[in-house]
Amino acid sequence: MEVCLLSGRSCLVAISPSDNVMLLLQRSREKLDVDISRLYAGAKALPLGHRLVDLGIKNGAVLTGAVVNVQVISSLEALWHGDAWPLTCCSEAQDGAFLAAQRDGKAVVWGGLACSDKFYQELTDLCDVKATVGAFAALRPNGSVLCWGKAQFGGDKSEVKDQLQADVCALYANSKSFAALKHDGSVVTWGGARYANFGGDSSKVQEQLVGVQRICAAETAFAALKADGSVVTWGDSCQGGDSSRVTEQLRGVVALHSTRRAFAALKDTGEVVTWGTATEGGGSFMVQDQLHSVVEVSATTYAFSALRSDGSVISWGQTAMSPCTTGVLKVIGNDCAFAAVLGDGSVVTWSDSNGGKGGGDSLAAQRELRDIVEIHPFEQCFVAMRRDKSAIFWGRDQEPQVFRDVTKVGVTKRGLAALKMDGSVEGIDFPARGGISFTSVESQLQEGVTELHMNANAFAAVKHDGSILTWGSQKHGGDSRSVQGLLAEGVLEGKRLKR
């Protein structure tokens, strides 16, 4: 791979597509002698725990390395990282929080999961963060792991701390527990209540956890995909933690997906194997004979959809059958509905049985749903991006909205914000109490915004000078006044942070 800096400097890094982004980042730092914060393929930031081959990064690819002035990570974005079930657990239970990691590795945390004064001194050199509903875990470039928050949700790693001092390459989280994947393919787990196994105790399968490449999370269980195409599961046995019923079928697996309480494994033959709570996707008996030639699986909280090579879609679990039969290019699931992008750029949607108006009914938005190139799911809504850089929002019992010339759109329980190409932010407020409205900060967001982040209840906008502006739920990170002094001191001047 070739890694280029914005300054024009570049280097060639020898790496296998089966290695993960974390290893490529480390080798790029060594070659260029620069503390690179992120790697990008085009405009897309590459998640550190993912393998290059799974991200579609091929031999000879040219990537961009960036030294970010301040990196903001929200509790919602940290939890929803592509290897976990949809966003339901981030809603009412999630104490929203933000973490700002600066170029020198120092960090500031505000919102519901803020850490202790003493722990601030240890929060340095962070390169990746994951979250349960009550705790954070942070990965350092040297492969060590830090965590904070509520002990019963993974905030206490004392029982496995010796195994988390080095060599960790990726972190994963379910609602109550963490799993750390090490460079040698072994796995370390912690968290969850002592009286029940919610994934924090992997002792019964520890000998099988070798050669692991990726981990997928349901609400209280984990599934690990090994290099030989087999799968190991642990956690709540009734909610996906026990795959013994289908062990013999779990061979040649290439991808894992999850709903809240079930898993689906896509095999290299195009077949799909499911287990876990039958009514939430773990029982695919009624459609099993149709689950062949599958190229991709997507999920809501309670249902799965499989896209077949002929462009048809099969759905099961708590869902209505897909109304589209052919010509589908991509299927995306939010908490309670699916959206399919067709070959002509149009969109078809349908809900699971809990969907209501959570994006499954797109009739009011259909006039604008044309020439669509990608769709982003949020808790109970969708945002579709058109080729002309406009974005269409629908769902959550709100009237459809269209935004022009946007680079990113974010949705919380309290509102919507769109980052535009000129560096301004356009937003709307949903009816909610106890928050800071967008209109109160709108005048400060007319220019210079480079990044937009959100958790379940609040927004954070990063400006080109490294300053951060927040709005939304005050107790969930929308009010950052208590840490603005730290942000100004640490972010802009690079000084050591003190609580």
N, C-alpha and C positions, 0 to 999 in steps of 0.2 A: 504494500500500500504506500501511496505518497501522501504525506501530511504537510499541508502548507499553512503558514501563518499569514495574517493580514499584512504583515510587513514585507512579504515576498519571500522570506526564508522558507526552505522546505527540506524534507528528508525522506528517504526511502526506509520503510520498516518491514522487516521480514516477519510475517505472521501468517498463520493458517486461518482460513475462513471459519474453521470450527472453534477458534479461540474467541474470547469475548472482548467487548469494547474496552473493558477495564485494563486488560493486558496491553492492548494497542496504545491506550493513553499513557500507561507507564513507560513503554518503550519509546514513545514519541517525546516524552519529557526528557528522557535520558539522552536521546539523539540531539535534540535541539537545545538542551539545557535551559528550558523555559518552563515555568510552572503553568502548563496548559490546564484550563478549567474544564473545557468541554471539547468534544469532537463533533463536527457537523458534516452531514452529507447533503449538500445544497443548503437549504434553510432549515433542515430538520436536525435537531440535537439527538445524538445517538445515546440510548440508555445504556449505562455501563455494564449491567449484568447480562445483557443479551449477547448471543453469539453473532458474529458478523454474517454468517450464512443465513441466520434466521431473519436478519434485517435486510437481506438482499444485497449486501456489500460483497462484491466479487474481487478476485485477484486483479491488481492493477488499478483499483479505484483510487480516485483523488479526493481526499477529505480535507476539511479545514479545521485547524486548531485555533481555539480562541481563549484569550485570557480575559475572563469576565470580571469587571470591576466589582460587582456585587451579584451574587447568585441567590435568588429568593426561591425557597421551596415551601409549599403549603402542605398542611396535613392531608388534604384531599388529594393533591397531585402526587404526594409521596406514597399514598396508599393505592391509588388507582394507577398502576404502572404497567398494565398489559399482562401481568401474570396472576391476576386476582379476579374474583367474581365482580360483577358490576357494583354500582355505587351505593346501594341501599344502606350498608353499614356506616357510611360516612354521613348520614343525614342527621337524625335526632341524637344518636349516641355520640357522634363525633364532636369532641371539644375542639373547635377550629383553632388553628394556630399557624403562624408563619415563622420561618427561619431564614435569616439573611446571612449567608456565608460570604465573607469578603475575600479579596484577592490574596491577602496574607494568611487566610485560613481561619481567622477569628470569626465568631458568630454572635448574632443577637437573636433571641427568641422572644416572641410576644404572642399573646392569645392564651387559649385554654390549656396548652401543654408546656408552658414556659418552665424552664428548668431552674434549679437552685442557684444561688449566688456562687457557691463553691464550685459547682460543676462547670460554670462558664469558663474557668481557666483551662479546662480540659477540651473544650469544644474548639479544636483547631484542626487545620488541614483536612477539611471535609470534602469528599468528592461524590458521595451519594447518600441519600437519606430515604428511609422507608418508615411507614407508620402503621400501627394498629389503631383501634379506636381509643386507646388510652396511653400510648407510649410511642416514642421515636427510637430508631436505631440508625446510627450514622457510620458510614464506612470511610476509612482514611486511605490515602494512597499506599501506605505501607501494609495494607491488608488487615489492620486491626479494627475493632468495632467498639463504638461507644453507644450507650443507650440511657434514656431518661424517661420519666413519666411514672405511671402507676405500675407497681410490681406485678400485679395479677394480669396485666396486659403486655408484659414483656419489658417493663422498665428496669427490671433487676436481672442482670446476667451473671450474678456472682457464682452460681453453680457451674457455669461453663466458661468463666472468664479466661482460664488458662488456654482454652481452645480458640479463643478469639483475639489472641495477641498478634497474629500474623497470618498471612496466606489466604485470607478471605477475599474472594473475587466478586461475590454478588450477594445481595440481601433480598429476602422475600418476607412478606407479611400476610397473615390472615387477620381476622378480627381481634384475636387475643394473643397470638404467638408470632415469633420470628423464626426464620430458618436462614442460616448462613451457608453458602456454598463455597468450598475451599478449592484452591487450584488443583489439588490432587483428586478432586471428584467426590470427596467426603462431605458430610453435612452435619452441622451443629444446630440444635434447636433449643429454644427456651421460651418461657412465658406461659400464660394460661393458669387457671385456677388449679390448686393442688388436688382437689377432690375429683377432677375430671380431666381427661386428656383432650385438649383442644388443639393439639399439634405441637405443643411445646415439649412433649416427651416422645422422642423417637427411639427409645431404648429397645423396643421389641423388634424393630426392623433395622437397627444400626448396622448389623453385619451385611445387610443387603445394600446399604447406602454407600456404594463405591462406584466410581465411573459415572457419577451423575453429571448431566449437562445443563438441565433446566429444571425449575420447580414451578408448579402451578398451585394456587391456593383457592380453596373454597372458604366458607365462613369459619369453620372450625376443623378443617382438615387440609392436608397437603398431599400432592402427588408429585413424584420425582421421575423425570424421564432420563434413562440411562443411555450411555453411548451404544449399547447393544440393542437398543430399541425396546427394552423392557421397562416396566413401570413399578415403582414401589410407593405404597400409600400408608399414611398413618394419621392419627387424630380421631375425631368422633366417628366411630364405626358405622353409625346409622346415617351419616351425612357425607359419605365419600371416603372416610378413613380406612375402610375395609373393601378391598377389590378382589377378595379371594374367589368370589363367584365367577369372575371373568379372567382369572390369572392366565389361563392357557391361551386366551385370545389376545392378551397384551404382548404381542410380539411384532416387531417391525413398526413400532409407533414412531411417528415423526412430529406430532404436535399434541399438546394437551390444552383443554379448555374447561371452564367451570361455570356453573350457575352458583347460587348460594349454597346448595347442599348436594351437588352432584358434579360428576366429571364426565367428559367425553374425550376419547382418544382417537385421533385420526391416524390410520395406518398407511404404510407405503403402498398398499394395494387399493387405496381409495375407500376402504371400509371404515366404519365408525363403531367403537365399543363404548358402552356407557355403564355407569354404576353410581350408587348413592341413592338418595331419596327418589323413588320412582316417579312421584308426581311433579318433581321439579327438574326433570330431564334425565334422571338416572335410569328410567325404564323406557327404552326405545322400541319395545316389543311390537307396537302397532305399525311402525314404519321401518322395521329392521330390513325387510326385503327390498326397500327402496334406498337404503344407505350404501350405495356403491358408486364408484366413480366420483367420490367426493373430493373436492380440491380445497375446501375451506369450511371451518365451523365457526359460528359466532353464537353469542349467548346474551340473554337478559338475566334478571335475577332468578326467574323460574322456568326458563325454556331455552332450547337450542334450535338453531337453524343450520342446515348443511347446504352449501352451494355445490352443485354437481358440475361436471365438465361440460355438460350440454346447456348450461345456463339455467337449469331448473333449480328450485329450492324446496327442501323438505324441512318441516318444523315439527317439534314434539315437546312435551312437557305441558305446562299450563299456558297454552297458546292457541290462537286461532290459526287455521291452516293458511299458508302463504297464498295470497291472491295472484301471485305472478308465476307463470309456468316456464317461460323461456326468456332468453336474452338478458339475464342478470349477470352483472360484472362483479358486484360486491354487495355483501350484506353486513349491516352494522346494527348492534343491539345497544340500547340504553337500559335503564332499570326495568322497563316494562313494555317495550315495543321494539320492533325491527324496522329498519329502513333499507330498501334495496335500490341500488343504482343500476339502471338499465343501460344497454348499449347505446341508446339514442340520447343519453344524458338526462332522462326523466327519472322520477323517483316513485316507488310504491311503498306503502307502509302498512303494518298491521300490528295489533297489540296482543300481549298475553292476557290471561283472564283477569289480571289485576291492573290492566293498563289504563282504563278510563280514557282520559284525554292526554296521556303522557307522551304524545308524539305519534301514536299509532293512527290517529286521524289527521291526515294532512290535506284534507279536501280544501280548506280555506287557503292553503299555501300553494296549491298545485299550479296556479297561474305563474308563479315565480320559479317553480322547480323545473328548470330547463337548463341544459348545458352544464349539468352538475359534474364536478370532477372528484369531489370527496365530501364525506359527511362526518361530522364530529358528534359523538353522543354525550349528553349530559344526563343528570339524574332522571328527569322525566321530560326531556325535550331533545331536539336535534338542531344542529346548525349545519346547513349545506353550503358549500363553497362553489361558486360558479367560476367558469373559466375567465370571466371578465373581472375577477377579484371582488365581486359582491358576495354577500352572505345572507342567507335566509334562515330566520329563526322561527320554529313553531313548537307547540307543546305546552305543558304546564298550565293549561287552561288560559293561556294568554293569546291575544291576537297575533298573527304572524307579523314579523318585522323584517325589513330589508335594510341592509347597511352596505354602502358603496366603498370601494377602494380600501378593503380591510386586509390585515395580515393575520389577525387572531380574534376570536370571539370567546368570551367566557360567560358562564351562567352560574349563578348561585340561587339559593332560596329567596334572596332579597332583591335580585335584579340581574341585569345583563350589561356587559360592557364590551365594546368592540375597539380594538387597537387599529388605527388607520395608518395607511402608508405614509402620511405626512407627519406621523408622530403624535397625533392627537388621539383622544379617546372619546367615543360617543357612547352614551349609556341610557338605560331606562331603569326605573325602580318598580319592583313588584310590591303590592300592598304588604307591608310588614311593619312590626313595631320594634322599638329598641335598637334602631340602627342609625348610622350616618348615611344620609341619602347621597346619591350621585350628584344631584344638583348643588349640594353644598361644596363640592370639590371640583365641579366642572370647569370653573374658570382657571384652575391650576393645571388642567390637563389638556390645554389647547395646543401644546407643542412639546417636543423633547422627550416623549415617552418612548422607551426602547423595548420594555417587556411588560407583560400583563399576567398576573397570577391570581388565583382564587382558591379559597377553600369552600366548605359547604355554605358559609354564611357571610363571607367578606372578600374584598378585592385588595390587591396591592399592585401599584404601578411603579416601575423603576424608571427613573429619568436618566438622561445621558450623563448627567453629572454625578450619578450614583445615589441621589436622594430618592426616598421612597415615600409615596403618598398612599394612604389606605382609607377605605370606607366600607360600610356594611355594619354587621353586628359588632358592637363595641367590645363585648367580652370575648369575641371569637377572632380578634385580630383587626377589626375594622378601625379601632382606635389605637394608633401607635404613638401617641404623644408621650407616653412614659418612657419610650426607648429612642425617641428622636435625637436626644443628645448623644446617645451611644452610637447611633447610626451616623450622625454627622462627624463625630470624632473618629470612629473606626473606619468608616467607609471612605470618607473624603481625605483624611489625613493619614490613614494607615497606622494609627496608634494602637497600642494594646488596649483591649476592651476591659473595662471594670464595671461590675454591676453596681 
